[in-house]
Amino acid sequence: MATPCFTQLGFSFQPKLCLDFRGGQMSTDPGLLLLRELDERLRLTHRLGSLVEDGRDERYTLHAVGDLMRQRIYQIAAGYEDAVDANLLRHDPTFQTIVHEEPGDPLAGQSTISRLENSASWEDIRQLADLSLNWFLRHGAKLRRSPLQEILLDVDSTDDPTHGHQQLALFHGKYDTYMYHPLLIFEGHTGHLLSSRLRRGTARDGEGLIPELRRMLPRLRRSFRSARIALRGDAGFAAPELYDYLESERIVYLLGIPHYSVFRPFTERLRQRAQARFERTCDPVRICSSFYYRAKTWPHRRRILVKVEVNAQGTNVRCVVTNRKGRAEDLFNIYNGRGEVENRIDELKSDLKVDRLSCSRYRANAFRLQLHTLAYNLMHLLRHWLEGTPLEKAETSTIRFKLFKVGARVQKTVRRLWFHLASGWPYRSLFVQAHHAIRRRAPAPT
């Protein structure tokens, strides 16, 4: 039985209201054209196709590997995090325009993209991981305040709960769930995600960090010769082998360390002083100091920073091990700045769904993680290039809402491809500002 074709629909609450499906070719994400313009001017994704080996038979290939990855990255940036979303978007004129040089042909569907994810090799994943670092090496000078500004490596890990039967998705007691445990390294001053590495669910916080640093440090030093390199992380990364490595590489560090019982002879007097002051004034007390300590496995003494806070809720003692010079209070202020990493991780998980690693194969999920990382850095560079506009500090969700999501009618003529945006769009002037901000930047050399 043939499906009836409804050309007009009516509504009882308003008899004069009529609805039909003759509005022409429409799109709801034309603001992505701005992101694609930035991509083109910085030449970010133009080499994607050369980074992943294509083992398919050319006789049966419709979509280039580079187009498949660009399609996937832009879908993630626009909020379509699942591969199955490609089935809905493959005929969308905006996505066809930003993926293909000649728009018009349908894009790949979910099955093609899933085959790409599952066929990726570890070398392909390493190449994509290098691309995130390359973007910073190439454009990081424009993100930093001065050539002398230090490169601050913010290291952290996050839980990625899993559902179903997924390789190496193991139970982690701290998070009380089956999960992956990705390692993330941000550049603290700019927010750029330099490295992401998928790990099994039971991985320790610092597992795999030193190999990642060995990969990154020589290239960072070649590109930023005048900059000191520093590192900070929470107590999960406290380990003698990491201290030794950082000192051998002349990297200054601030790493949280548990308040061990052997520290109490040094911290007890400070705690008593803080409590006495609180009892006398009833005002919150915060005292910072430091001492030197050498554990049996340490080759020499190391400086331990101590912060004691006393208020109506109780007493809190925090310790940090460091080789960085300065007053204890100033160093704690620098260490506390790592809280910004939590905002970046929240953006990764809430807005870009970096934890949507639902493939059954571990390697396919490792490949997916790199695609989400590239989508994050693409949006991060866009945010930086919008400096001077109201969106220069906006999160991904805000940029999507105010720049990407707008109704548009698409019309193709002999000479032009027109995107007619809604006349009454409230963010029209903001869109024009963003367009001018991107276009005034000089294109990157080819």
C-alpha positions in Angstrom: 0.0 0.0 0.0 1.4 3.4 -1.0 2.2 5.9 1.7 -0.1 8.9 1.4 1.6 12.2 0.6 0.4 15.0 3.0 1.1 18.3 1.4 -0.9 20.4 3.8 -1.7 20.0 7.5 -4.2 22.0 9.6 -4.7 22.6 13.3 -7.9 22.9 15.3 -6.6 25.4 17.8 -6.0 28.0 15.0 -8.2 27.4 11.8 -6.2 29.9 9.8 -3.0 28.0 10.4 -1.6 25.8 7.5 1.5 23.8 7.3 3.2 22.2 4.3 6.6 20.7 3.3 7.3 23.0 0.3 9.8 25.4 2.0 12.7 24.2 -0.2 16.0 22.8 0.9 16.6 23.8 4.5 19.4 23.4 7.1 19.6 24.0 10.8 23.4 24.3 11.2 24.6 26.9 8.7 26.7 28.6 11.4 29.2 25.7 10.9 30.3 27.6 7.8 32.1 29.9 10.1 34.0 27.0 11.7 34.8 25.7 8.3 36.2 29.1 7.2 38.5 29.1 10.3 39.5 25.6 9.5 40.4 26.6 5.9 42.3 29.7 6.9 44.4 27.8 9.5 44.6 24.7 7.3 43.7 22.4 10.2 42.0 19.4 8.7 43.4 19.6 5.1 45.8 16.7 5.8 43.4 14.3 7.5 43.2 11.9 4.6 47.0 11.4 4.6 47.1 10.5 8.3 45.0 7.4 8.2 45.7 4.5 5.9 42.9 3.6 3.5 42.9 -0.1 2.9 39.6 -0.1 1.0 39.2 -1.2 -2.6 39.0 1.9 -4.7 36.5 0.3 -7.1 33.9 0.3 -4.3 34.9 3.5 -2.5 32.6 6.6 -2.6 33.9 8.7 0.3 37.6 9.6 0.9 39.0 8.9 4.3 39.7 12.6 4.9 36.0 13.5 4.1 34.8 10.8 6.5 36.9 12.1 9.4 36.0 15.7 8.7 32.3 14.8 8.6 32.7 13.0 11.9 34.6 15.8 13.6 32.2 18.5 12.5 29.2 16.4 13.6 30.8 16.1 17.1 31.5 19.9 17.2 27.8 20.6 16.2 26.5 18.3 18.9 25.8 15.1 16.9 28.1 12.8 18.9 26.8 9.4 17.7 27.9 7.8 14.4 24.3 7.0 13.7 23.6 10.7 13.4 25.3 10.6 10.0 22.2 8.9 8.6 20.2 12.0 9.4 22.8 14.5 8.3 24.1 12.9 5.1 21.7 15.0 2.9 22.0 18.2 5.0 23.3 21.0 2.7 25.5 22.5 5.4 27.4 19.3 6.1 27.7 18.6 2.4 29.2 22.0 1.9 31.8 21.9 4.7 32.9 18.3 3.8 32.9 18.3 0.0 34.6 20.8 -2.3 31.6 20.3 -4.6 28.5 20.0 -2.4 25.5 18.0 -3.6 26.4 14.4 -3.2 25.2 12.6 -0.1 27.7 12.1 2.7 28.6 8.8 4.3 26.1 7.0 6.5 26.7 5.3 9.9 27.8 2.0 8.5 30.7 3.6 6.5 31.8 5.7 9.5 31.7 2.7 11.8 33.8 0.7 9.5 36.4 3.5 9.5 36.5 3.6 13.3 36.9 -0.2 13.5 39.6 -0.5 10.8 41.9 2.2 12.3 45.3 1.0 13.3 47.4 2.1 16.3 49.6 4.0 13.9 46.5 5.9 12.6 45.6 6.7 16.2 49.2 7.9 16.9 49.1 10.2 13.8 45.8 11.7 14.9 47.2 12.3 18.4 50.2 14.1 16.9 47.8 16.3 14.9 46.4 17.8 18.1 49.9 18.6 19.2 50.8 20.0 15.8 47.9 22.4 15.9 49.4 23.9 19.1 52.9 23.9 17.7 51.7 25.8 14.6 49.3 28.2 16.2 50.2 28.2 19.9 52.3 31.4 19.6 49.1 33.3 18.7 47.3 31.8 21.7 50.0 32.8 24.3 50.6 36.2 25.8 54.3 36.4 25.0 57.2 34.2 23.8 58.5 34.0 27.4 55.2 32.7 28.8 55.8 29.3 30.2 54.3 26.1 28.8 52.2 24.8 31.6 51.2 21.1 31.3 48.1 20.4 33.2 47.7 16.6 33.6 44.5 15.0 34.7 42.5 11.9 34.2 38.7 11.3 34.1 36.2 8.5 34.4 34.5 7.3 31.2 31.7 5.0 32.3 31.0 2.2 29.9 27.8 0.2 29.2 27.8 -3.3 27.7 30.6 -5.6 26.6 33.6 -3.4 25.7 37.2 -4.5 25.6 39.2 -3.3 28.7 36.2 -1.6 30.3 37.0 -2.7 33.9 35.7 -1.9 37.3 37.3 1.0 39.1 36.8 1.0 42.9 37.2 4.8 43.3 34.5 5.6 40.8 32.4 2.5 41.6 31.7 1.8 37.9 32.9 -0.1 34.9 34.8 2.5 32.8 37.7 3.6 30.7 40.2 5.9 32.4 41.6 8.4 29.8 44.7 10.5 30.4 44.4 14.2 29.4 47.2 16.8 29.1 46.2 20.4 28.6 48.3 23.5 28.1 47.1 25.4 31.2 47.5 29.0 30.0 45.7 28.5 26.7 43.3 25.5 27.4 44.5 23.6 24.3 44.2 19.8 24.7 47.7 18.6 23.8 47.2 14.9 24.3 44.5 12.4 25.1 45.2 8.7 25.7 42.7 6.0 26.3 43.5 3.6 29.1 41.9 0.5 30.6 39.4 1.1 33.4 41.8 0.1 36.2 44.7 2.3 35.1 46.4 4.4 37.7 46.1 8.2 37.3 49.8 8.5 36.2 50.0 5.4 34.1 51.4 6.3 30.6 52.2 9.9 31.5 56.0 9.7 31.2 55.8 8.1 27.6 53.4 10.9 26.6 55.8 13.5 28.0 58.8 11.9 26.2 56.8 12.2 22.9 55.8 15.8 23.5 58.7 17.6 25.2 61.3 17.6 22.4 58.8 19.1 20.0 57.5 21.7 22.5 61.1 22.8 23.2 61.9 23.1 19.5 58.9 25.3 18.9 59.0 27.4 22.1 62.7 27.8 22.7 62.3 30.8 25.1 59.6 29.3 27.3 60.2 27.3 30.5 58.1 24.1 30.7 56.2 23.5 33.9 53.8 20.7 35.0 51.1 20.4 37.7 48.7 17.7 38.7 46.8 16.3 41.7 47.9 13.7 44.2 46.9 10.9 41.9 50.1 11.6 39.9 52.4 11.6 42.9 55.2 9.0 42.2 58.9 9.1 42.7 59.6 8.0 39.1 57.7 11.0 37.9 59.6 13.4 40.1 62.9 11.9 38.9 61.9 12.2 35.3 60.8 15.8 35.6 63.9 16.8 37.4 66.1 15.1 34.8 64.3 17.0 32.1 64.6 20.3 34.0 60.8 20.7 34.3 59.5 22.6 37.3 56.5 20.9 38.8 53.7 21.2 41.4 52.2 17.9 42.3 49.7 17.1 45.0 50.9 14.6 47.6 48.9 12.9 50.3 49.3 14.1 53.9 51.3 11.1 55.0 51.8 10.4 58.7 55.6 11.0 58.3 54.7 14.6 57.5 52.8 15.2 60.8 55.9 16.2 62.8 56.3 19.1 60.3 52.6 20.0 59.9 51.3 19.6 63.5 52.7 22.8 64.8 51.2 24.7 61.8 47.8 23.0 62.4 47.8 24.0 66.1 48.7 27.6 65.2 45.9 27.8 62.7 43.3 26.3 65.1 44.4 28.6 67.9 43.9 31.7 65.7 40.5 30.5 64.5 39.4 29.9 68.1 40.6 33.4 69.0 39.0 35.3 66.0 36.3 32.9 64.7 37.4 34.0 61.2 38.5 31.4 58.6 42.2 30.8 58.8 44.6 29.9 55.9 48.3 29.4 56.6 50.9 28.2 54.0 54.4 27.1 54.7 56.9 24.5 53.5 59.6 22.1 54.7 62.1 19.7 53.2 61.8 15.9 53.4 63.6 12.9 51.9 61.8 9.6 51.6 63.9 6.4 51.5 63.3 6.0 47.8 64.2 9.6 47.0 67.7 10.5 45.8 67.6 13.8 47.7 65.4 16.1 49.8 62.4 17.6 48.2 60.3 20.6 49.2 56.9 19.9 50.6 54.4 22.8 50.6 51.7 22.7 53.3 48.4 24.6 53.4 46.3 24.5 56.6 42.7 25.8 56.4 40.5 26.0 59.5 36.9 27.2 59.4 33.5 26.4 60.9 33.4 23.2 58.8 36.6 21.8 60.2 40.3 21.6 59.5 41.9 20.7 56.1 45.6 20.1 55.5 46.9 19.9 51.9 50.4 19.1 50.7 52.2 19.6 47.4 55.7 18.4 46.4 57.6 20.9 44.2 61.0 21.9 42.8 59.6 25.4 42.0 61.0 28.4 43.7 58.8 31.0 45.4 56.7 31.7 48.5 54.5 28.8 49.6 51.3 30.9 49.3 52.2 32.0 45.8 52.9 28.5 44.7 49.7 27.2 46.2 47.8 29.9 44.2 49.5 28.6 41.0 48.6 25.0 42.0 45.0 25.9 42.7 44.7 27.3 39.2 44.5 23.8 37.9 40.9 23.9 38.8 40.3 25.4 35.4 41.2 22.0 34.0 38.0 20.7 35.5 36.0 23.2 33.5 37.7 22.1 30.3 37.0 18.4 31.1 33.4 19.3 31.9 33.1 20.9 28.5 34.7 17.8 26.9 32.2 15.5 28.5 29.0 17.7 28.6 29.3 19.5 25.3 31.5 17.3 23.1 30.5 13.9 24.7 34.1 12.7 24.8 32.8 9.9 27.0 30.6 8.5 24.2 33.0 5.6 23.5 30.5 2.9 22.8 32.4 0.7 20.3 33.0 -2.9 21.5 36.6 -2.8 20.3 39.1 -0.9 22.5 41.1 0.3 19.5 38.0 1.7 17.8 37.3 3.7 21.0 40.9 5.0 21.1 40.3 6.3 17.6 37.1 7.9 18.6 38.8 9.6 21.5 41.1 11.4 19.1 38.2 12.5 16.9 36.6 14.1 20.0 39.9 15.7 20.9 40.2 17.3 17.5 36.6 18.5 17.7 37.4 20.1 21.1 40.6 21.8 19.7 38.7 23.0 16.6 36.1 24.7 18.8 38.8 26.0 21.1 40.7 27.7 18.3 37.4 29.2 17.1 36.8 30.6 20.5 40.3 32.2 20.5 39.8 33.6 17.0 36.5 35.3 18.3 38.6 37.5 20.6 36.9 40.9 20.8 33.4 39.5 20.4 31.0 38.5 23.2 31.9 34.9 22.5 35.6 35.0 23.2 35.1 33.1 26.5 32.0 31.2 25.6 31.7 27.4 26.0 31.0 25.1 23.1 27.3 24.9 24.0 26.9 28.7 23.9 28.7 29.0 20.6 26.5 26.3 19.1 23.3 28.0 20.3 24.3 31.5 19.2 26.2 30.9 16.0 25.5 27.4 14.6 21.8 26.8 15.2 19.7 28.9 12.9 17.2 28.1 10.2 18.4 28.6 6.6 17.0 28.1 3.1 19.6 26.8 0.7 19.4 27.8 -3.0 21.8 26.7 -5.7 22.0 28.8 -8.9 24.3 28.5 -11.9 27.0 30.7 -10.3 26.3 30.7 -6.5 25.3 28.6 -3.6 23.1 30.7 -1.3 22.3 30.2 2.3 19.4 32.5 3.2 19.4 32.8 7.0 16.3 33.7 9.0 15.6 37.4 8.7 14.5 37.8 12.3 17.4 35.8 13.9 18.3 37.6 17.1 22.0 36.8 16.9 22.4 38.2 13.4 24.8 41.0 14.4 26.8 38.5 16.5 27.2 36.2 13.5 28.5 39.1 11.4 31.0 40.1 14.1 32.2 36.5 14.2 32.6 36.4 10.4 34.6 39.6 10.5 36.8 38.4 13.3 37.7 35.2 11.4 38.1 36.9 8.0 40.5 39.6 9.3 43.0 37.0 10.4 45.8 36.3 8.0 45.5 32.8 6.4 48.1 30.3 7.4 50.8 29.5 4.8 50.1 26.6 2.6 
